[in-house]
């Protein structure tokens, strides 16, 4: 069975989908019921909330830099 490893070059949503797919397969293999999406999202968030926060900060910094560039160039 493939072990999940968070891929920093992919976004949080894609990592969640991959994790859920692998987690579902593992649960089925052990005759357990897979998490519903809402619960899977909670579990994934508990495990990887730092990644989500880092992605939010990165996106915010990129937007801030873009606004600064536009201001310097007189676009805003």
C-alpha positions as CSV (number, residue, x, y, z in Angstrom):
1,X,0.0,0.0,0.0
2,X,1.3,3.4,-0.9
3,X,2.1,5.7,2.0
4,X,0.8,9.3,1.8
5,X,3.4,12.0,1.7
6,X,2.4,15.7,1.5
7,X,3.6,17.2,-1.8
8,X,4.6,20.8,-1.3
9,X,4.5,21.4,-5.1
10,X,0.8,20.6,-5.1
11,X,-1.9,22.6,-3.4
12,X,-3.7,21.7,-0.2
13,X,-6.9,20.5,-2.0
14,X,-5.0,18.1,-4.3
15,X,-3.1,16.7,-1.3
16,X,-6.4,16.2,0.5
17,X,-7.9,14.3,-2.4
18,X,-4.8,12.1,-2.6
19,X,-4.8,11.5,1.1
20,X,-8.5,10.6,1.1
21,X,-8.2,8.2,-1.7
22,X,-5.3,6.4,0.0
23,X,-7.1,6.5,3.4
24,X,-10.3,5.1,1.9
25,X,-8.3,2.2,0.3
26,X,-6.6,1.4,3.6
27,X,-9.9,1.4,5.5
28,X,-11.6,-0.8,2.9
29,X,-8.6,-3.2,3.1
30,X,-9.1,-3.6,6.8
31,X,-12.9,-3.9,6.5
32,X,-13.6,-0.4,7.9
33,X,-16.0,2.2,6.6
34,X,-14.2,5.1,4.9
35,X,-14.6,8.6,6.4
36,X,-17.4,10.7,5.0
37,X,-15.9,13.8,3.3
38,X,-16.7,16.2,6.1
39,X,-14.9,13.9,8.7
40,X,-12.0,13.2,6.3
41,X,-11.6,17.0,5.9
42,X,-11.4,17.4,9.7
43,X,-8.9,14.6,10.1
44,X,-6.7,15.9,7.3
45,X,-6.9,19.4,8.7
46,X,-5.8,18.2,12.1
47,X,-2.8,16.5,10.5
48,X,-1.8,19.1,8.0
49,X,-3.1,22.5,9.2
50,X,0.4,24.0,9.1
51,X,0.5,23.2,5.4
52,X,-2.8,25.0,4.9
53,X,-1.5,28.0,6.8
54,X,1.7,28.1,4.9
55,X,-0.1,28.0,1.6
56,X,-2.4,30.9,2.7
57,X,0.6,33.0,3.8
58,X,2.5,32.2,0.5
59,X,-0.6,33.3,-1.6
60,X,-1.1,36.4,0.5
61,X,2.6,37.4,0.1
62,X,2.4,36.9,-3.6
63,X,-0.7,39.1,-3.9
64,X,0.9,41.7,-1.7
65,X,4.1,41.7,-3.9
66,X,1.9,42.0,-7.0
67,X,0.0,45.0,-5.6
68,X,3.3,46.6,-4.6
69,X,4.7,46.1,-8.1
70,X,1.5,47.6,-9.7
71,X,1.8,50.6,-7.3
72,X,5.4,51.2,-8.3
73,X,4.5,51.0,-11.9
74,X,1.5,53.3,-11.5
75,X,-1.1,50.7,-12.2
76,X,-3.1,51.4,-9.1
